[in-house]
Amino acid sequence: MIFDSIAATKSDSHKRSLVKTISWRLVGTADTITISYFITGAIELAVGIGGIELFTKMVLYYAHERVWARVKE
């Protein structure tokens, strides 16, 4: 059963990788904003940090997913 999941991941389409990228970044960005707020105490700064991080890490994650989709066992 776990191998079926691995096989499905290896054949992920570009669309699926993009949807996974966006959903994961939303979770990660909420975390970054929360941590930034606790550290800075400023919601505007925390949202600014989260906004920058949202886009840079989305691009990096998508590229990472596409590289791994090409990796052969």
C-alpha positions as CSV (number, residue, x, y, z in Angstrom):
1,M,0.0,0.0,0.0
2,I,2.8,2.5,0.8
3,F,4.5,1.6,-2.5
4,D,1.2,2.5,-4.3
5,S,1.5,6.0,-2.7
6,I,5.1,6.4,-3.7
7,A,4.3,5.3,-7.3
8,A,1.4,7.9,-7.5
9,T,3.7,10.6,-6.2
10,K,6.4,9.9,-8.8
11,S,3.9,10.4,-11.6
12,D,2.4,13.6,-10.3
13,S,1.2,16.0,-12.9
14,H,2.3,19.6,-13.1
15,K,-1.2,20.7,-12.0
16,R,-1.1,18.4,-9.0
17,S,2.3,19.7,-8.0
18,L,1.1,23.2,-8.3
19,V,-2.0,22.6,-6.1
20,K,0.2,20.8,-3.5
21,T,2.6,23.7,-3.7
22,I,-0.1,26.3,-3.0
23,S,-1.8,24.3,-0.2
24,W,1.5,23.6,1.6
25,R,2.6,27.2,1.3
26,L,-0.6,28.5,2.9
27,V,0.1,26.2,5.9
28,G,3.7,27.2,6.0
29,T,3.0,30.9,5.6
30,A,0.4,30.9,8.5
31,D,3.2,29.3,10.6
32,T,5.7,31.9,9.6
33,I,3.3,34.8,10.3
34,T,2.5,33.3,13.7
35,I,6.2,32.9,14.7
36,S,7.1,36.3,13.3
37,Y,4.3,37.9,15.3
38,F,5.5,36.2,18.5
39,I,9.0,37.4,17.9
40,T,8.3,40.9,16.7
41,G,5.0,41.7,18.4
42,A,4.0,43.6,15.2
43,I,1.3,42.1,13.0
44,E,2.1,44.3,10.0
45,L,5.8,43.1,10.1
46,A,4.7,39.5,10.6
47,V,2.4,39.6,7.6
48,G,5.1,41.3,5.5
49,I,7.6,38.6,6.4
50,G,4.9,35.9,5.6
51,G,4.1,37.6,2.3
52,I,7.6,37.6,1.0
53,E,8.2,34.0,2.2
54,L,4.9,32.8,0.6
55,F,6.1,33.6,-2.9
56,T,9.8,32.7,-2.6
57,K,9.1,29.3,-1.0
58,M,6.3,28.5,-3.4
59,V,8.7,28.8,-6.4
60,L,11.4,26.7,-4.6
61,Y,8.9,24.0,-3.6
62,Y,7.4,23.7,-7.1
63,A,10.9,23.3,-8.6
64,H,11.8,20.7,-5.9
65,E,8.6,18.7,-6.7
66,R,9.4,18.7,-10.4
67,V,12.9,17.5,-9.8
68,W,11.7,14.7,-7.6
69,A,9.1,13.8,-10.2
70,R,12.0,13.0,-12.6
71,V,14.0,11.0,-10.2
72,K,14.1,7.3,-11.1
73,E,14.6,4.6,-8.6
